[in-house]
Amino acid sequence: MGITKTDYFTDQQMLISKITKALGHPARIAIIEYLLKVNTCICSDIVEELPLAQSTISQHLKELKNAGLIKGSIEGSSICYCIDENTFRFMKSYFGDIILSVNDQKCC
């Protein structure tokens, strides 16, 4: 079996790509902001907050969860969602290092 193009990239590069792709939709940004505000919630809370159908919200939650940005736990017949702190710590470190590097660079 041959090498794929993704094999040329580091695990960190692949993870950052997956995370930023998941953040590439304004509804997902709104969901993250809502979860930060309320700390934890169930899907129906988000449906009441955003002007989107429940099925659409569920799809966005799935994408955020697959990227590791949120986590969920089953509570009765509902899933309770919250921010995955580890992923956001990783992003803070990664993007913080980039910002510091940009500040030190001289442009052409």
Backbone as a chain_set.jsonl record, in Angstrom:
{"seq": "MGITKTDYFTDQQMLISKITKALGHPARIAIIEYLLKVNTCICSDIVEELPLAQSTISQHLKELKNAGLIKGSIEGSSICYCIDENTFRFMKSYFGDIILSVNDQKCC", "coords": {"N": [[0.842, -1.168, 0.0], [0.56, 2.235, -0.824], [1.975, 5.422, 0.189], [-0.001, 7.993, 1.643], [-0.984, 11.4, 1.004], [-1.509, 12.676, 3.411], [0.222, 11.458, 5.123], [2.534, 12.898, 5.076], [2.322, 14.891, 6.888], [2.502, 16.044, 10.292], [1.226, 14.526, 13.326], [0.273, 16.509, 15.005], [-0.208, 18.623, 13.2], [-2.259, 17.461, 11.721], [-4.216, 17.218, 13.699], [-4.684, 19.928, 14.443], [-5.702, 20.802, 12.006], [-8.084, 19.3, 11.867], [-9.47, 20.318, 14.101], [-9.687, 23.092, 13.495], [-11.144, 22.942, 11.151], [-13.573, 21.98, 12.126], [-14.332, 24.211, 13.527], [-15.014, 25.895, 11.544], [-17.581, 26.821, 10.917], [-20.179, 29.119, 11.466], [-22.341, 28.424, 13.147], [-21.297, 26.454, 14.76], [-19.377, 27.858, 16.147], [-21.092, 29.53, 17.57], [-22.339, 27.595, 19.168], [-20.162, 26.709, 20.733], [-19.6, 29.133, 22.08], [-21.994, 29.409, 23.506], [-21.908, 27.12, 25.152], [-19.681, 27.779, 26.678], [-20.719, 29.903, 28.075], [-22.857, 28.811, 29.589], [-21.756, 26.593, 30.729], [-22.562, 23.82, 30.856], [-24.919, 21.777, 29.108], [-27.966, 20.438, 27.633], [-28.899, 19.109, 24.446], [-31.402, 20.167, 23.671], [-31.439, 22.623, 24.97], [-29.66, 24.132, 23.467], [-30.997, 24.157, 21.043], [-33.128, 25.804, 21.684], [-31.76, 28.151, 21.978], [-30.449, 28.789, 19.544], [-31.291, 29.634, 16.118], [-31.904, 27.185, 14.681], [-32.782, 23.965, 13.367], [-33.44, 21.019, 15.358], [-32.22, 18.696, 14.369], [-30.191, 19.76, 12.799], [-28.655, 21.091, 14.722], [-27.845, 18.839, 16.163], [-26.185, 17.595, 14.274], [-24.119, 19.493, 14.069], [-23.165, 19.38, 16.707], [-22.196, 16.79, 16.695], [-20.03, 17.036, 14.905], [-18.405, 18.834, 16.34], [-17.875, 17.274, 18.579], [-16.548, 15.071, 17.43], [-14.216, 16.34, 16.676], [-13.1, 16.748, 19.073], [-13.641, 18.996, 20.541], [-15.817, 19.321, 22.199], [-17.436, 17.44, 24.798], [-19.61, 14.781, 25.762], [-22.081, 13.505, 28.0], [-24.287, 10.922, 28.977], [-27.392, 11.575, 30.343], [-30.018, 10.304, 31.687], [-32.458, 10.297, 29.258], [-31.209, 12.108, 27.7], [-28.385, 13.833, 26.245], [-25.781, 15.426, 27.805], [-23.85, 18.201, 27.153], [-20.529, 19.608, 27.185], [-17.651, 21.796, 27.209], [-14.535, 20.515, 26.047], [-11.933, 20.673, 27.986], [-9.222, 19.962, 27.734], [-8.64, 19.974, 24.978], [-8.969, 22.681, 24.391], [-6.967, 23.78, 25.977], [-4.739, 22.755, 24.656], [-5.078, 24.061, 22.161], [-4.783, 26.718, 22.985], [-2.107, 26.768, 23.78], [-0.849, 26.057, 21.342], [-1.718, 28.09, 19.473], [-0.941, 30.294, 20.935], [1.859, 30.058, 20.886], [2.25, 30.504, 18.157], [1.375, 33.163, 17.91], [3.293, 34.477, 19.503], [5.538, 33.918, 17.96], [4.961, 35.306, 15.603], [5.026, 37.931, 16.505], [7.746, 38.254, 16.852], [8.848, 38.158, 14.351], [10.215, 39.66, 11.414], [8.929, 41.347, 8.681], [9.059, 41.281, 5.062]], "CA": [[0.0, 0.0, 0.0], [1.37, 3.434, -0.959], [1.862, 6.49, 1.178], [-0.989, 9.009, 1.289], [-0.466, 12.755, 1.209], [-1.596, 13.052, 4.823], [1.372, 10.885, 5.828], [3.608, 13.886, 5.077], [2.055, 15.878, 7.927], [2.624, 15.527, 11.657], [-0.032, 14.301, 14.05], [-0.182, 17.812, 15.493], [-0.775, 19.334, 12.055], [-3.54, 16.825, 11.39], [-5.163, 17.559, 14.76], [-5.045, 21.34, 14.289], [-6.557, 20.87, 10.831], [-9.392, 18.747, 12.238], [-10.103, 21.258, 15.026], [-10.056, 24.334, 12.815], [-12.227, 22.626, 10.212], [-14.809, 21.916, 12.917], [-14.68, 25.579, 13.931], [-15.221, 26.657, 10.325], [-18.99, 27.138, 10.667], [-20.626, 30.039, 12.51], [-23.227, 27.758, 14.116], [-20.448, 25.74, 15.719], [-18.803, 28.908, 17.014], [-22.182, 29.922, 18.473], [-22.514, 26.505, 20.134], [-19.029, 26.799, 21.669], [-19.815, 30.306, 22.924], [-23.101, 29.104, 24.408], [-21.426, 26.173, 26.158], [-18.8, 28.518, 27.583], [-21.561, 30.763, 28.907], [-23.704, 28.049, 30.518], [-20.886, 25.568, 31.293], [-23.024, 22.497, 30.442], [-26.319, 21.834, 28.678], [-28.438, 19.36, 26.777], [-29.127, 19.554, 23.062], [-32.616, 20.988, 23.56], [-31.092, 23.983, 25.397], [-29.028, 24.8, 22.323], [-32.062, 24.349, 20.049], [-33.882, 26.987, 22.11], [-30.871, 29.318, 21.887], [-30.075, 29.082, 18.152], [-32.408, 29.519, 15.167], [-31.654, 26.039, 13.819], [-33.554, 22.76, 13.689], [-32.782, 20.097, 16.275], [-31.361, 17.789, 13.604], [-29.023, 20.54, 12.386], [-27.857, 21.256, 15.936], [-27.245, 17.536, 16.462], [-25.085, 17.375, 13.327], [-23.015, 20.369, 14.478], [-22.623, 18.819, 17.939], [-21.424, 15.609, 16.299], [-18.761, 17.514, 14.332], [-17.602, 19.387, 17.439], [-17.449, 16.161, 19.424], [-15.556, 14.312, 16.667], [-12.974, 17.114, 16.668], [-12.6, 16.808, 20.435], [-13.887, 20.31, 21.129], [-16.804, 19.153, 23.256], [-17.669, 16.063, 25.227], [-20.985, 14.591, 26.186], [-22.393, 12.383, 28.886], [-25.708, 10.585, 28.939], [-28.147, 11.815, 31.572], [-31.365, 9.849, 31.374], [-32.658, 10.143, 27.815], [-30.559, 13.24, 27.05], [-26.93, 13.928, 26.309], [-25.357, 16.697, 28.367], [-22.605, 18.588, 26.487], [-19.687, 20.647, 27.763], [-16.38, 22.038, 26.53], [-13.428, 19.628, 26.414], [-10.887, 21.594, 28.438], [-7.903, 19.549, 27.242], [-8.472, 20.442, 23.599], [-8.801, 24.126, 24.401], [-5.618, 24.045, 26.511], [-3.829, 22.474, 23.542], [-5.209, 25.147, 21.186], [-4.213, 27.931, 23.59], [-0.659, 26.631, 23.69], [-0.452, 26.062, 19.928], [-1.9, 29.41, 18.873], [-0.116, 31.229, 21.704], [3.207, 29.977, 20.324], [2.231, 31.162, 16.842], [1.278, 34.613, 18.129], [4.59, 34.936, 19.968], [6.454, 33.854, 16.82], [4.62, 36.394, 14.676], [5.501, 39.174, 17.102], [9.196, 38.317, 16.757], [9.283, 38.122, 12.968], [10.276, 40.882, 10.618], [8.367, 41.079, 7.365], [9.804, 41.834, 3.934]], "C": [[0.892, 1.238, 0.0], [1.105, 4.45, 0.144], [0.801, 7.496, 0.712], [-0.405, 10.381, 1.586], [-0.527, 13.176, 2.666], [-0.449, 12.477, 5.633], [2.547, 11.863, 5.889], [3.453, 14.909, 6.203], [2.133, 15.232, 9.305], [1.24, 15.302, 12.257], [-0.6, 15.621, 14.557], [-0.816, 18.623, 14.361], [-2.129, 18.762, 11.673], [-4.601, 17.187, 12.434], [-5.617, 19.011, 14.65], [-5.977, 21.516, 13.093], [-7.971, 20.401, 11.146], [-10.164, 19.724, 13.136], [-10.57, 22.508, 14.296], [-11.142, 24.111, 11.764], [-13.559, 22.581, 10.945], [-15.271, 23.301, 13.343], [-15.03, 26.463, 12.73], [-16.671, 26.969, 9.983], [-19.494, 28.036, 11.788], [-21.568, 29.414, 13.542], [-22.405, 27.023, 15.174], [-19.757, 26.708, 16.663], [-19.857, 29.338, 18.023], [-22.421, 28.853, 19.543], [-21.398, 26.546, 21.174], [-19.228, 27.979, 22.619], [-20.94, 30.073, 23.928], [-22.652, 28.151, 25.519], [-20.477, 26.84, 27.147], [-19.61, 29.371, 28.556], [-22.317, 29.97, 29.965], [-22.953, 26.907, 31.205], [-21.287, 24.145, 30.906], [-24.489, 22.599, 30.025], [-26.699, 20.569, 27.926], [-28.784, 19.953, 25.413], [-30.338, 20.471, 22.95], [-32.381, 22.42, 24.035], [-30.511, 24.779, 24.231], [-30.063, 25.083, 21.244], [-32.887, 25.584, 20.395], [-33.069, 28.262, 21.932], [-30.603, 29.741, 20.44], [-31.256, 28.877, 17.208], [-32.213, 28.379, 14.161], [-32.5, 24.857, 14.28], [-32.738, 21.842, 14.596], [-31.832, 19.161, 15.533], [-30.078, 18.487, 13.14], [-28.084, 20.751, 13.567], [-27.135, 19.943, 16.262], [-26.063, 17.244, 15.54], [-23.876, 18.229, 13.694], [-22.367, 19.857, 15.762], [-21.756, 17.596, 17.636], [-20.055, 16.015, 15.751], [-17.844, 18.061, 15.419], [-17.065, 18.276, 18.336], [-16.376, 15.332, 18.717], [-14.203, 15.019, 16.626], [-12.385, 17.244, 18.072], [-12.829, 18.137, 21.133], [-14.907, 20.27, 22.262], [-16.861, 17.687, 23.656], [-19.088, 15.979, 25.739], [-21.128, 13.403, 27.101], [-23.896, 12.173, 28.884], [-26.312, 10.816, 30.316], [-29.605, 11.484, 31.279], [-31.496, 9.611, 29.888], [-31.995, 11.276, 27.023], [-29.041, 13.123, 27.13], [-26.591, 15.338, 26.756], [-23.981, 17.027, 27.78], [-21.867, 19.654, 27.288], [-18.398, 20.746, 26.945], [-15.366, 20.985, 26.979], [-12.217, 20.509, 26.718], [-9.512, 21.238, 27.879], [-7.643, 20.049, 25.826], [-8.243, 21.942, 23.566], [-7.468, 24.543, 25.016], [-4.572, 23.839, 25.41], [-3.865, 23.609, 22.519], [-4.59, 26.438, 21.713], [-2.692, 27.905, 23.476], [-0.182, 26.762, 22.238], [-0.547, 27.468, 19.33], [-1.142, 30.487, 19.631], [1.309, 31.246, 21.183], [3.282, 30.662, 18.961], [2.209, 32.675, 17.013], [2.611, 35.169, 18.595], [5.605, 34.935, 18.829], [6.209, 34.989, 15.85], [5.123, 37.716, 15.211], [6.999, 39.351, 16.957], [9.7, 38.388, 15.326], [9.322, 39.517, 12.35], [9.802, 40.533, 9.209], [9.219, 41.732, 6.287], [9.419, 43.242, 3.777]], "O": [[1.875, 1.291, 0.74], [0.149, 4.342, 0.912], [0.718, 7.81, -0.475], [0.562, 10.5, 2.338], [0.313, 13.953, 3.117], [-0.171, 12.962, 6.729], [3.466, 11.664, 6.684], [4.36, 15.706, 6.444], [1.869, 14.041, 9.467], [0.233, 15.813, 11.766], [-1.814, 15.827, 14.541], [-1.861, 19.243, 14.558], [-3.047, 19.511, 11.337], [-5.755, 17.434, 12.085], [-6.81, 19.295, 14.755], [-6.932, 22.29, 13.156], [-8.945, 21.034, 10.737], [-11.363, 19.929, 12.95], [-11.712, 22.937, 14.456], [-11.965, 24.993, 11.52], [-14.563, 23.087, 10.443], [-16.468, 23.538, 13.502], [-15.31, 27.65, 12.894], [-16.957, 27.35, 8.848], [-19.257, 27.738, 12.959], [-21.585, 29.842, 14.696], [-22.783, 26.982, 16.344], [-19.573, 26.409, 17.843], [-19.554, 29.495, 19.206], [-22.679, 29.184, 20.7], [-21.664, 26.431, 22.37], [-19.045, 27.84, 23.828], [-20.841, 30.498, 25.079], [-22.979, 28.356, 26.688], [-20.474, 26.499, 28.33], [-19.231, 29.539, 29.715], [-22.411, 30.403, 31.114], [-23.462, 26.319, 32.159], [-20.405, 23.326, 30.648], [-25.22, 23.438, 30.553], [-25.847, 19.735, 27.623], [-28.939, 21.166, 25.272], [-30.301, 21.453, 22.208], [-33.047, 23.34, 23.561], [-30.834, 25.951, 24.04], [-30.016, 26.13, 20.598], [-33.299, 26.327, 19.505], [-33.637, 29.34, 21.753], [-30.537, 30.935, 20.15], [-32.122, 28.042, 17.467], [-32.339, 28.576, 12.952], [-32.881, 24.771, 15.447], [-31.508, 21.885, 14.601], [-30.745, 18.868, 16.031], [-29.011, 17.874, 13.096], [-26.868, 20.608, 13.436], [-25.951, 19.947, 16.597], [-25.05, 16.703, 15.983], [-22.741, 17.757, 13.642], [-21.144, 19.897, 15.892], [-20.709, 17.399, 18.252], [-19.041, 15.407, 16.094], [-16.644, 17.785, 15.42], [-15.925, 18.341, 18.796], [-15.396, 14.932, 19.345], [-13.162, 14.366, 16.55], [-11.294, 17.788, 18.239], [-12.271, 18.38, 22.203], [-14.86, 21.093, 23.177], [-16.388, 16.811, 22.931], [-19.691, 16.988, 26.105], [-20.394, 12.42, 26.995], [-24.673, 13.124, 28.799], [-25.809, 10.317, 31.323], [-30.331, 12.287, 30.694], [-30.747, 8.823, 29.311], [-32.196, 11.388, 25.814], [-28.497, 12.408, 27.972], [-27.049, 16.318, 26.169], [-23.05, 16.229, 27.893], [-22.474, 20.482, 27.968], [-18.104, 19.894, 26.107], [-15.339, 20.605, 28.149], [-11.565, 21.023, 25.81], [-8.72, 22.132, 27.582], [-6.539, 20.498, 25.518], [-7.414, 22.426, 22.796], [-6.897, 25.557, 24.615], [-3.647, 24.637, 25.254], [-2.82, 24.069, 22.06], [-3.943, 27.169, 20.962], [-2.071, 28.905, 23.117], [0.769, 27.489, 21.95], [0.416, 27.975, 18.755], [-0.738, 31.489, 19.041], [1.911, 32.312, 21.049], [4.272, 31.325, 18.651], [2.946, 33.388, 16.332], [3.026, 36.231, 18.131], [6.436, 35.838, 18.735], [7.158, 35.573, 15.327], [5.604, 38.547, 14.44], [7.485, 40.482, 16.939], [10.881, 38.657, 15.11], [8.564, 40.413, 12.721], [10.232, 39.537, 8.627], [10.009, 42.632, 6.571], [9.921, 43.923, 2.882]]}, "num_chains": 1, "name": "protein.A"}
